[in-house]
Amino acid sequence: MPLVFSYGSLQEEHVQLSTFGRLLRGERDDLPEFEPSSVPIEDPQVVAASGRTHHANATFTGRPDSRVSGTVFEVTDAELAGADAYEAAASYRRRVVTLASGRQAWVYVHAG
């Protein structure tokens, strides 16, 4: 089953329930060579609904001292497709990464 690393909203219970129809069980992990960043939310309806003006993002630096903390989840292929649709709405794309634990996982980063 695929692994997805989340540093943002996919860790939130209400997002998991609406995206996957269930709560995910995950383990803490880190994403090396990336640093936390943010992306402005341009849709006023999303700002109003979420109460946030920015989405969390992870930016590749290539520096070994950079890290983004988050949670890695095991999902089904169908759930991965659901995560793709959820993340695409905010222009995030999936890419494969190696986590600090050595596991390979998918992570979503802003495509802009």
N, C-alpha and C positions, 0 to 999 in steps of 0.2 A: 504494500500500500504506500502511496506517496506521502512524503513529509512536507509540511508547510511551516515555515518560520514566520511568526508574526511579531512585530514590534509596535503594532498599532491596534486598530479597531477590531481586527479578527480575534483579539484576546477578550473582547467584551461579550458578556453572556447574551445580551439582547441581539447583538450582531450575529453571533453563532446560531441562535435560535431562528432568526429570520433567514439566514443564508443556508444553513445546513439542516435545520429542523431538529437539532439536538445540541447539547452542550458537549464540547470537546474536552478530552483530558490531555493535558500537555505537560511538558517538562521544560524547565528553564534552560536557556542556552544563550550563546552570544554569537553575533555575526562579526567576525574579524575583518579588518581592512575597510570597514564602512564607518561613517559617523552619522549621528542623528542630524536631521535637517527637517524643514517643513515646507509645505507647498500651500499657497493661498487658495482658499475655497472661493470659487468665482460664482457659484450658484447661490443666490440669496435664500432660496428655499432650503437648501442644505444647511446653510448657516443658521437659519431660524430653527430648523428641526433638530440640529445637533448641538447648537449653542457654541459652536467652534468656528473660528475664522480661518484655521489652517489644518491641513492634514499632516500627520506624521509622515516622514520620509526617511530613507537611508541613502546616503550618498557614498559611492565608492571613492576611497582615498588611496588605496594600495599600501597604506602605512600599517605596519604590524601592530602599532600601539593604538590604532583606532578600533572601536568596538561599539556595537549596538546590542543592547540587552533585549531579550524577548522570550518567547515561548515557542517550542516546536510541537506541532500536532500531527498525528497520523490521521489521514483522511482517505476516503474512497476516491476513485476516479471521477465519479459523478459529483462528489462534493468539491473536488478540485475544479471541475467545470463551473460549479456554482460560485466558487471563490473568484474564478476568472471574470465572470459576469459582474459580480459585486465590485471588484477592483477596477474593471474597465470603465465603469461609470465615472471614475475620478482620474482616468488616464494613467492607471498603473498597469504595468506589464510584469509578467512572471519571468524570473530567471533562476537558474540553478546556482547554488552556492555551497560551499563547504563551511559548516559551522565549527565553532571552537571545539566541540565534542568530537569532530571528525566525521560526523554524519553529513550526507548530502541532502539538501532540502530545496524546495522552491521558496522564493521570497518575491514579494511584490515591491517594485520601486517605480517612482514616477517616470513616465516616458518622456517628459518634457525636457 
